[in-house]
Amino acid sequence: MAVGCSRFNRRLAWNLWTVLLTTLMTVSGAAADENQQASLSSLALQGPFPLEIEILTQPQPGYGIKAQEWGREFQQTRFVPRFREARRGERMRVENIDSRDRRVVHVVGGLDRDGTISIGDQKFRITEMEQLKALLEEYARWGASGPLKERPHWGLDEEQLRTMMNQLNAPVGRPVELQSALTAADSIELPAQFRLTFTPAARARLAEFPPDPNAGSIEMNGLSKGTALALALAQFGLGFRPIMAPNGQVELQVDTGTEASNLWPIGWTSQESITTVVPSYSRNIDIDDLDNVAVTGLLQIIAERMKVPHYYSANELQAAGIDVESLTYSRKKSSISPFRLLTLVAATHKMGIDLRVDEAGKPFLWVTTSKESMAFRHRFARPIE
């Protein structure tokens, strides 16, 4: 079995772990300065992103009066918009722009004939200043993409996402240690430009898993580092997401969460047909009678037949009360494809067994709960290009 499902020993080295948690607030692939890390994390989490707010008006009578009324309302906030006439063909927008050495959020809204202000796809009456203020506060904290959990690509544009995936597609060169989440991340040897930071929720989660010197490791040789990091952190109920700080730097923020939490996924949907990536996945094979065969052994045989590695989501399976080591499966002699067989095994035990690919396109099997599998499929119904 690629990843053991036994619980970590929570009594080992507790005092040492307490010291580690107070000193190792961040982890760097290149041992970055801790104070600099804390500063970067503060920028990414709290902002503030400076806002440049412009409200477009029309030259018709009445707009000036409405702009003055809104101006008085804005005086009660920390935001100072500029009301001006729209240029020909100009559109409303919210975007991040680079200004000198900082990233600024440029908000261009519109004053409508009925006196409402439109920003993005939202419209506000003058009596709804608090709601408008709350929206602007979100932009000031998170940037143009809005709150992290609502960003489909974590606020990265297509070019930034593609660049990051390319930077994380280098293969892992050695087994990933599971003594703790910190040692797991460190053994992956991330590119030096990526720094890990931990949210308060993640640090609290780490306290539940003090270092276990007997935890062993996961053999991930050849798996890309982005997927490897997501997979390793998942063993502790954690994951990560990329954060674009106001200074344009990217940090990898470790947080608690699952497949539904908009974290970096444990693998991706293949851009190619999966039967092209793994031709044997859909080809029938002859199997003898299976009489209470251990599921772990069966999955290992199938993975070897397909020539792909397989990994277990130990934390989620355990949380769902699924003891993979004790599961068995029975079936009469038949000719069946690995895809169909894995689907039947998964359905029998309320699991999800997905064939995914890493950032470099290398396929692997991910064994998790049916709920987690469905959450992944919902997020990535279409492949990331």
Backbone hydrogen bonds in HBPLUS format (Angstrom, degrees):
<---DONOR---> <-ACCEPTOR-->    atom                        ^
c    i                          cat <-CA-CA->   ^        H-A-AA   ^      H-
h    n   atom  resd res      DA  || num        DHA   H-A  angle D-A-AA Bond
n    s   type  num  typ     dist DA aas  dist angle  dist       angle   num
A0017-TRP N   A0013-ALA O   2.95 MM   4  6.13 155.1  2.01 149.0 156.4     1
A0018-THR N   A0014-TRP O   2.95 MM   4  6.26 151.7  2.03 151.7 158.9     2
A0019-VAL N   A0015-ASN O   3.22 MM   4  6.55 156.5  2.27 147.1 152.3     3
A0020-LEU N   A0016-LEU O   2.98 MM   4  6.30 158.4  2.02 149.1 155.5     4
A0021-LEU N   A0017-TRP O   2.90 MM   4  6.15 156.4  1.95 152.8 158.2     5
A0022-THR N   A0018-THR O   3.29 MM   4  6.53 142.2  2.44 140.7 149.4     6
A0022-THR N   A0019-VAL O   3.20 MM   3  5.36 129.7  2.46  98.8 111.5     7
A0023-THR N   A0019-VAL O   3.15 MM   4  6.38 133.9  2.38 144.1 156.5     8
A0023-THR N   A0020-LEU O   3.17 MM   3  5.21 134.2  2.39  95.9 108.4     9
A0024-LEU N   A0020-LEU O   2.65 MM   4  5.44 166.0  1.66 156.9 161.5    10
A0027-VAL N   A0196-LEU O   3.01 MM 169  5.01 153.7  2.08 129.3 137.7    11
A0196-LEU N   A0027-VAL O   2.76 MM 169  5.01 152.7  1.84 172.6 177.2    12
A0031-ALA N   A0028-SER O   3.25 MM   3  4.76 165.2  2.28 104.9 101.5    13
A0037-GLN N   A0033-ASP O   3.06 MM   4  6.31 149.4  2.15 145.8 155.0    14
A0038-ALA N   A0034-GLU O   2.96 MM   4  6.27 161.2  2.00 154.2 157.8    15
A0039-SER N   A0035-ASN O   3.08 MM   4  6.31 156.2  2.14 146.5 152.7    16
A0040-LEU N   A0036-GLN O   2.98 MM   4  6.24 158.3  2.02 148.0 153.5    17
A0041-SER N   A0037-GLN O   2.86 MM   4  6.12 163.0  1.89 157.5 162.2    18
A0042-SER N   A0038-ALA O   3.00 MM   4  6.19 154.3  2.07 143.4 150.1    19
A0043-LEU N   A0039-SER O   3.07 MM   4  6.37 155.4  2.13 147.8 153.9    20
A0044-ALA N   A0040-LEU O   3.02 MM   4  6.29 161.2  2.06 152.0 156.7    21
A0045-LEU N   A0041-SER O   2.93 MM   4  6.07 158.6  1.97 152.5 158.1    22
A0046-GLN N   A0042-SER O   2.89 MM   4  5.65 162.4  1.92 146.7 152.5    23
A0047-GLY N   A0043-LEU O   2.88 MM   4  4.78 138.2  2.05 125.9 133.7    24
A0049-PHE N   A0140-ALA O   2.55 MM  91  4.66 175.0  1.55 149.7 151.7    25
A0105-VAL N   A0050-PRO O   2.93 MM  55  6.22 164.9  1.96 171.2 172.6    26
A0052-GLU N   A0105-VAL O   2.91 MM  53  6.22 160.6  1.95 159.0 159.7    27
A0107-VAL N   A0052-GLU O   2.81 MM  55  6.00 156.9  1.87 151.3 159.3    28
A0082-ARG N   A0053-ILE O   2.86 MM  29  6.23 150.1  1.95 139.6 148.2    29
A0054-GLU N   A0107-VAL O   2.81 MM  53  6.19 162.8  1.84 166.9 172.7    30
A0109-GLY N   A0054-GLU O   2.80 MM  55  6.22 152.4  1.88 162.7 167.8    31
A0055-ILE N   A0082-ARG O   2.84 MM  27  6.07 160.9  1.88 143.3 148.3    32
A0084-ARG N   A0055-ILE O   3.07 MM  29  6.36 160.0  2.11 152.6 156.6    33
A0056-LEU N   A0109-GLY O   2.88 MM  53  6.10 176.4  1.88 134.5 134.3    34
A0111-LEU N   A0056-LEU O   2.80 MM  55  5.90 172.2  1.80 166.6 163.9    35
A0057-THR N   A0084-ARG O   2.72 MM  27  5.74 144.1  1.85 140.5 146.9    36
A0086-ALA N   A0057-THR O   3.12 MM  29  5.91 155.5  2.19 161.4 153.8    37
A0066-LYS N   A0062-GLY O   3.18 MM   4  6.43 165.9  2.20 150.1 153.8    38
A0067-ALA N   A0063-TYR O   2.88 MM   4  6.07 152.4  1.95 147.5 155.5    39
A0068-GLN N   A0064-GLY O   3.03 MM   4  6.29 151.3  2.11 144.4 151.5    40
A0069-GLU N   A0065-ILE O   3.03 MM   4  6.37 153.7  2.10 148.9 156.0    41
A0070-TRP N   A0066-LYS O   3.02 MM   4  6.29 159.9  2.06 149.9 154.8    42
A0071-GLY N   A0067-ALA O   2.84 MM   4  6.01 150.2  1.92 143.5 152.9    43
A0072-ARG N   A0068-GLN O   3.09 MM   4  6.38 149.7  2.18 147.3 152.9    44
A0073-GLU N   A0069-GLU O   3.33 MM   4  6.68 149.4  2.43 139.0 146.9    45
A0073-GLU N   A0070-TRP O   3.01 MM   3  5.06 117.5  2.42  95.6 111.4    46
A0074-PHE N   A0070-TRP O   2.89 MM   4  6.23 156.3  1.95 155.4 162.3    47
A0075-GLN N   A0071-GLY O   3.13 MM   4  6.34 132.4  2.37 138.7 150.3    48
A0076-GLN N   A0073-GLU O   3.10 MM   3  5.72 160.2  2.14 114.1 120.1    49
A0077-THR N   A0074-PHE O   2.91 MM   3  5.28 162.9  1.94 116.9 120.2    50
A0090-GLU N   A0087-ARG O   3.00 MM   3  5.29 166.3  2.02 131.2 131.1    51
A0093-ARG N   A0108-VAL O   2.98 MM  15  5.13 144.7  2.11 129.4 140.5    52
A0108-VAL N   A0093-ARG O   2.76 MM  15  5.13 168.3  1.77 176.1 171.8    53
A0095-GLU N   A0106-HIS O   3.06 MM  11  5.32 158.2  2.11 139.2 145.7    54
A0106-HIS N   A0095-GLU O   2.75 MM  11  5.32 165.0  1.77 172.8 170.1    55
A0097-ILE N   A0104-VAL O   2.76 MM   7  5.29 165.3  1.78 160.1 165.3    56
A0104-VAL N   A0097-ILE O   2.74 MM   7  5.29 172.2  1.74 169.6 169.0    57
A0099-SER N   A0102-ARG O   2.79 MM   3  5.42 167.6  1.80 172.3 175.6    58
A0102-ARG N   A0099-SER O   2.99 MM   3  5.42 166.5  2.01 131.0 134.1    59
A0103-ARG N   A0246-PRO O   2.77 MM 143  4.94 125.7  2.06 136.9 153.6    60
A0110-GLY N   A0118-SER O   2.90 MM   8  5.16 150.7  1.98 142.8 151.8    61
A0118-SER N   A0110-GLY O   2.83 MM   8  5.16 162.4  1.86 151.1 156.6    62
A0112-ASP N   A0116-THR O   2.79 MM   4  5.36 172.4  1.80 169.4 170.7    63
A0115-GLY N   A0112-ASP O   2.94 MM   3  5.40 161.1  1.98 118.3 121.8    64
A0117-ILE N   A0124-PHE O   2.92 MM   7  5.26 157.2  1.98 149.5 153.6    65
A0124-PHE N   A0117-ILE O   2.83 MM   7  5.26 154.5  1.89 145.4 154.0    66
A0119-ILE N   A0122-GLN O   2.90 MM   3  5.46 155.9  1.96 151.8 159.9    67
A0122-GLN N   A0119-ILE O   3.01 MM   3  5.46 163.0  2.04 131.8 135.2    68
A0128-GLU N   A0125-ARG O   2.85 MM   3  5.25 160.9  1.88 116.5 121.4    69
A0132-LEU N   A0128-GLU O   3.15 MM   4  6.50 159.1  2.19 151.7 157.8    70
A0133-LYS N   A0129-MET O   2.79 MM   4  5.96 159.3  1.83 151.3 157.6    71
A0134-ALA N   A0130-GLU O   2.96 MM   4  6.15 152.2  2.04 141.9 149.1    72
A0135-LEU N   A0131-GLN O   3.11 MM   4  6.41 150.9  2.19 143.3 150.3    73
A0136-LEU N   A0132-LEU O   3.05 MM   4  6.37 162.5  2.08 153.2 157.4    74
A0137-GLU N   A0133-LYS O   2.88 MM   4  6.13 149.7  1.97 148.6 157.6    75
A0138-GLU N   A0134-ALA O   3.06 MM   4  6.34 145.2  2.19 140.7 149.2    76
A0138-GLU N   A0135-LEU O   3.11 MM   3  5.15 121.1  2.47  94.4 108.9    77
A0139-TYR N   A0135-LEU O   3.09 MM   4  6.52 155.8  2.15 148.8 155.0    78
A0140-ALA N   A0136-LEU O   2.90 MM   4  6.15 154.3  1.97 145.9 153.5    79
A0141-ARG N   A0137-GLU O   2.96 MM   4  6.18 139.3  2.13 140.0 150.3    80
A0141-ARG N   A0138-GLU O   3.17 MM   3  5.12 124.7  2.49  92.2 106.2    81
A0142-TRP N   A0138-GLU O   2.77 MM   4  5.84 174.1  1.78 160.9 162.8    82
A0143-GLY N   A0139-TYR O   2.80 MM   4  4.64 145.1  1.92 124.6 132.7    83
A0146-GLY N   A0143-GLY O   3.16 MM   3  5.85 166.1  2.18 121.3 125.5    84
A0150-GLU N   A0147-PRO O   3.04 MM   3  5.54 154.9  2.11 114.2 122.2    85
A0151-ARG N   A0148-LEU O   3.09 MM   3  5.37 169.5  2.10 114.5 117.5    86
A0154-TRP N   A0151-ARG O   3.46 MM   3  4.68 173.6  2.47  94.8  94.3    87
A0156-LEU N   A0153-HIS O   3.06 MM   3  5.61 167.8  2.08 121.1 123.8    88
A0161-LEU N   A0157-ASP O   2.89 MM   4  6.11 163.9  1.91 162.2 167.1    89
A0162-ARG N   A0158-GLU O   2.96 MM   4  6.09 159.8  2.01 145.4 151.0    90
A0163-THR N   A0159-GLU O   2.91 MM   4  6.10 158.4  1.96 147.7 153.9    91
A0164-MET N   A0160-GLN O   2.93 MM   4  6.12 159.2  1.97 147.4 153.1    92
A0165-MET N   A0161-LEU O   2.95 MM   4  6.16 159.3  1.99 150.0 155.4    93
A0166-ASN N   A0162-ARG O   3.01 MM   4  6.23 152.6  2.09 144.6 152.0    94
A0167-GLN N   A0163-THR O   2.96 MM   4  6.25 145.6  2.08 143.8 153.6    95
A0168-LEU N   A0164-MET O   2.98 MM   4  6.21 132.6  2.21 142.4 155.0    96
A0169-ASN N   A0166-ASN O   3.48 MM   3  5.29 167.7  2.49  98.4 101.1    97
A0226-GLY N   A0168-LEU O   3.00 MM  58  4.85 157.8  2.05 146.1 140.3    98
A0225-LYS N   A0170-ALA O   2.94 MM  55  5.93 142.0  2.09 157.7 163.6    99
A0172-VAL N   A0223-LEU O   2.80 MM  51  5.63 151.3  1.88 147.4 152.9   100
A0222-GLY N   A0172-VAL O   2.98 MM  50  5.36 165.2  2.00 148.1 149.7   101
A0176-VAL N   A0218-ILE O   2.86 MM  42  5.17 160.7  1.90 155.4 153.1   102
A0218-ILE N   A0176-VAL O   2.87 MM  42  5.17 153.0  1.94 140.3 147.8   103
A0178-LEU N   A0216-GLY O   2.95 MM  38  5.75 161.2  1.99 158.2 152.8   104
A0212-ASP N   A0179-GLN O   2.96 MM  33  4.77 157.1  2.01 128.8 134.9   105
A0184-ALA N   A0180-SER O   2.96 MM   4  6.15 153.0  2.04 146.3 154.5   106
A0185-ALA N   A0181-ALA O   3.00 MM   4  6.16 164.6  2.03 145.5 148.9   107
A0186-ASP N   A0182-LEU O   2.94 MM   4  6.12 158.8  1.99 147.0 153.6   108
A0187-SER N   A0183-THR O   2.94 MM   4  6.01 152.6  2.02 144.0 150.2   109
A0188-ILE N   A0185-ALA O   3.30 MM   3  5.43 145.7  2.42  99.5 108.9   110
A0189-GLU N   A0186-ASP O   3.22 MM   3  5.56 146.5  2.33 106.0 114.7   111
A0194-PHE N   A0191-PRO O   3.06 MM   3  5.87 166.9  2.08 126.2 130.3   112
A0252-LEU N   A0195-ARG O   2.79 MM  57  5.88 168.3  1.80 158.0 161.8   113
A0197-THR N   A0252-LEU O   3.04 MM  55  6.34 152.9  2.12 146.9 149.5   114
A0254-VAL N   A0197-THR O   2.71 MM  57  5.96 174.5  1.71 169.3 167.2   115
A0199-THR N   A0254-VAL O   3.08 MM  55  6.31 163.5  2.11 170.8 171.1   116
A0202-ALA N   A0199-THR O   3.02 MM   3  5.07 117.9  2.42  97.9 113.4   117
A0203-ARG N   A0199-THR O   2.96 MM   4  6.32 157.3  2.01 156.9 163.3   118
A0204-ALA N   A0200-PRO O   2.96 MM   4  6.20 153.4  2.04 146.3 153.5   119
A0205-ARG N   A0201-ALA O   3.00 MM   4  6.22 148.2  2.10 139.1 148.0   120
A0206-LEU N   A0202-ALA O   2.87 MM   4  6.18 150.7  1.95 147.4 155.6   121
A0207-ALA N   A0203-ARG O   3.15 MM   4  6.43 143.3  2.29 140.5 149.0   122
A0208-GLU N   A0205-ARG O   2.97 MM   3  5.35 147.1  2.08 107.9 117.7   123
A0209-PHE N   A0206-LEU O   2.94 MM   3  5.27 153.6  2.01 109.3 117.8   124
A0215-ALA N   A0212-ASP O   3.05 MM   3  5.42 160.2  2.09 124.9 123.8   125
A0223-LEU N   A0220-MET O   2.87 MM   3  5.46 166.5  1.89 143.8 148.0   126
A0228-ALA N   A0224-SER O   2.90 MM   4  6.02 158.0  1.95 152.8 160.0   127
A0229-LEU N   A0225-LYS O   2.93 MM   4  5.93 155.9  1.98 141.0 146.0   128
A0230-ALA N   A0226-GLY O   3.15 MM   4  6.41 165.2  2.17 148.2 152.0   129
A0231-LEU N   A0227-THR O   2.83 MM   4  5.97 158.8  1.88 152.0 158.3   130
A0232-ALA N   A0228-ALA O   2.87 MM   4  5.99 162.2  1.91 148.5 153.4   131
A0233-LEU N   A0229-LEU O   2.96 MM   4  6.06 170.0  1.97 154.0 156.8   132
A0234-ALA N   A0230-ALA O   3.07 MM   4  6.10 143.8  2.21 137.0 146.6   133
A0235-GLN N   A0232-ALA O   3.14 MM   3  5.56 146.5  2.26 106.9 115.8   134
A0236-PHE N   A0233-LEU O   2.91 MM   3  5.51 160.7  1.94 117.5 124.0   135
A0238-LEU N   A0233-LEU O   3.04 MM   5  4.94 155.4  2.10 133.4 131.1   136
A0237-GLY N   A0234-ALA O   3.10 MM   3  4.90 169.5  2.12 105.6 107.4   137
A0239-GLY N   A0255-ASP O   2.90 MM  16  5.61 142.3  2.04 160.4 172.2   138
A0255-ASP N   A0239-GLY O   2.92 MM  16  5.61 156.9  1.98 141.2 148.3   139
A0264-TRP N   A0240-PHE O   2.64 MM  24  5.69 174.1  1.64 168.0 168.9   140
A0241-ARG N   A0253-GLN O   2.98 MM  12  5.35 143.9  2.11 133.7 144.1   141
A0253-GLN N   A0241-ARG O   2.86 MM  12  5.35 155.9  1.92 165.6 157.7   142
A0243-ILE N   A0251-GLU O   2.80 MM   8  5.28 155.0  1.86 161.7 167.6   143
A0251-GLU N   A0243-ILE O   3.01 MM   8  5.28 155.9  2.07 145.0 152.0   144
A0245-ALA N   A0249-GLN O   2.85 MM   4  5.42 163.8  1.87 171.9 171.6   145
A0248-GLY N   A0245-ALA O   2.84 MM   3  5.33 160.4  1.88 123.8 126.4   146
A0261-SER N   A0258-THR O   3.09 MM   3  5.31 167.4  2.11 114.2 116.8   147
A0268-TRP N   A0357-VAL O   2.70 MM  89  5.22 149.6  1.79 146.0 156.7   148
A0357-VAL N   A0268-TRP O   3.04 MM  89  5.22 156.1  2.10 138.4 145.6   149
A0276-THR N   A0273-SER O   2.82 MM   3  5.20 144.6  1.95 107.6 119.0   150
A0277-VAL N   A0273-SER O   3.12 MM   4  6.57 150.7  2.21 148.0 156.6   151
A0278-VAL N   A0274-ILE O   2.84 MM   4  5.95 168.1  1.85 149.7 153.2   152
A0281-TYR N   A0278-VAL O   3.00 MM   3  5.60 163.0  2.03 122.3 127.9   153
A0283-ARG N   A0280-SER O   3.32 MM   3  5.03 156.1  2.38  96.1 103.1   154
A0339-PHE N   A0281-TYR O   2.97 MM  58  5.53 149.3  2.07 169.0 161.5   155
A0285-ILE N   A0336-ILE O   2.83 MM  51  5.42 157.5  1.88 124.4 127.3   156
A0336-ILE N   A0285-ILE O   2.93 MM  51  5.42 156.5  1.98 151.5 148.9   157
A0287-ILE N   A0334-SER O   2.86 MM  47  5.60 170.0  1.87 173.5 176.9   158
A0334-SER N   A0287-ILE O   3.11 MM  47  5.60 145.6  2.24 140.2 150.5   159
A0290-LEU N   A0331-ARG O   2.64 MM  41  4.82 177.8  1.64 160.5 161.4   160
A0331-ARG N   A0290-LEU O   2.68 MM  41  4.82 146.8  1.79 129.4 137.3   161
A0293-VAL N   A0329-TYR O   2.95 MM  36  5.25 151.2  2.03 147.6 139.7   162
A0329-TYR N   A0293-VAL O   2.83 MM  36  5.25 137.0  2.02 134.4 148.1   163
A0298-LEU N   A0294-ALA O   2.97 MM   4  6.25 157.2  2.02 151.8 159.0   164
A0295-VAL N   A0327-LEU O   2.99 MM  32  5.55 169.5  2.00 130.9 132.7   165
A0299-LEU N   A0295-VAL O   2.85 MM   4  6.03 164.1  1.88 156.6 159.8   166
A0300-GLN N   A0296-THR O   3.09 MM   4  6.24 150.6  2.18 138.8 146.9   167
A0301-ILE N   A0297-GLY O   3.06 MM   4  6.31 156.2  2.12 146.5 152.2   168
A0302-ILE N   A0298-LEU O   2.97 MM   4  6.25 163.1  2.00 152.7 157.2   169
A0303-ALA N   A0299-LEU O   2.88 MM   4  6.01 164.7  1.91 149.2 153.7   170
A0304-GLU N   A0300-GLN O   2.96 MM   4  6.13 157.4  2.02 145.4 151.6   171
A0305-ARG N   A0301-ILE O   2.88 MM   4  6.10 151.5  1.96 145.5 154.0   172
A0306-MET N   A0302-ILE O   2.92 MM   4  6.20 146.9  2.03 147.6 156.7   173
A0307-LYS N   A0303-ALA O   2.80 MM   4  5.86 114.9  2.23 134.3 152.1   174
A0308-VAL N   A0303-ALA O   3.05 MM   5  5.37 165.2  2.07 146.0 150.3   175
A0365-LEU N   A0309-PRO O   2.92 MM  56  6.32 165.6  1.94 153.2 157.6   176
A0311-TYR N   A0365-LEU O   2.95 MM  54  6.30 153.1  2.02 153.1 159.8   177
A0367-VAL N   A0311-TYR O   2.86 MM  56  6.10 165.8  1.88 161.5 166.3   178
A0313-SER N   A0367-VAL O   2.82 MM  54  6.02 154.2  1.88 177.2 169.4   179
A0317-LEU N   A0313-SER O   2.97 MM   4  6.08 168.5  1.98 167.5 171.3   180
A0318-GLN N   A0314-ALA O   2.97 MM   4  5.99 160.1  2.01 146.8 152.5   181
A0319-ALA N   A0315-ASN O   2.93 MM   4  6.11 157.0  1.99 144.6 151.5   182
A0320-ALA N   A0316-GLU O   3.01 MM   4  6.16 140.5  2.17 140.9 150.6   183
A0322-ILE N   A0317-LEU O   2.84 MM   5  5.13 161.0  1.88 161.8 155.3   184
A0321-GLY N   A0318-GLN O   2.95 MM   3  5.05 159.0  2.00 107.3 112.9   185
A0326-SER N   A0323-ASP O   3.02 MM   3  5.69 148.1  2.12 117.8 126.1   186
A0327-LEU N   A0324-VAL O   3.18 MM   3  5.30 157.9  2.24 107.0 113.6   187
A0341-LEU N   A0337-SER O   2.95 MM   4  6.19 166.3  1.96 159.3 163.6   188
A0342-LEU N   A0338-PRO O   2.83 MM   4  5.90 166.7  1.85 153.6 157.1   189
A0343-THR N   A0339-PHE O   3.03 MM   4  6.16 152.7  2.10 143.4 151.3   190
A0344-LEU N   A0340-ARG O   3.01 MM   4  6.27 154.8  2.08 148.1 154.0   191
A0345-VAL N   A0341-LEU O   2.97 MM   4  6.22 163.3  2.00 153.1 157.6   192
A0346-ALA N   A0342-LEU O   2.92 MM   4  6.02 164.1  1.95 148.0 152.7   193
A0347-ALA N   A0343-THR O   2.98 MM   4  6.13 161.2  2.01 145.6 150.8   194
A0348-THR N   A0344-LEU O   3.00 MM   4  6.12 153.3  2.07 146.0 152.9   195
A0349-HIS N   A0345-VAL O   3.32 MM   4  6.57 146.5  2.44 145.1 152.3   196
A0351-MET N   A0346-ALA O   2.79 MM   5  4.48 170.1  1.80 138.9 139.5   197
A0370-SER N   A0350-LYS O   3.24 MM  20  5.48 152.3  2.32 123.6 116.6   198
A0352-GLY N   A0368-THR O   2.81 MM  16  5.15 164.2  1.83 126.0 127.3   199
A0368-THR N   A0352-GLY O   2.86 MM  16  5.15 173.7  1.86 159.6 161.8   200
A0354-ASP N   A0366-TRP O   3.00 MM  12  5.26 155.7  2.06 152.1 149.0   201
A0366-TRP N   A0354-ASP O   2.88 MM  12  5.26 159.4  1.92 151.7 158.8   202
A0356-ARG N   A0364-PHE O   2.96 MM   8  5.61 157.6  2.01 171.2 171.2   203
A0364-PHE N   A0356-ARG O   2.89 MM   8  5.61 144.6  2.01 151.3 154.9   204
A0358-ASP N   A0362-LYS O   2.86 MM   4  5.34 148.4  1.96 137.2 145.0   205
A0361-GLY N   A0358-ASP O   2.90 MM   3  5.16 162.1  1.93 113.4 118.8   206
A0373-SER N   A0369-THR O   2.99 MM   4  6.23 159.6  2.04 150.8 156.8   207
A0374-MET N   A0370-SER O   2.98 MM   4  6.15 156.7  2.03 146.4 151.9   208
A0375-ALA N   A0371-LYS O   3.04 MM   4  6.28 152.3  2.12 143.7 151.3   209
A0376-PHE N   A0372-GLU O   3.03 MM   4  6.31 155.8  2.09 149.2 154.9   210
A0377-ARG N   A0373-SER O   3.05 MM   4  6.32 162.2  2.08 148.2 153.0   211
A0378-HIS N   A0374-MET O   2.90 MM   4  6.09 146.3  2.02 144.7 154.1   212
A0379-ARG N   A0375-ALA O   3.09 MM   4  6.32 155.7  2.16 145.6 151.2   213
A0380-PHE N   A0376-PHE O   2.90 MM   4  6.06 157.5  1.95 154.7 161.4   214
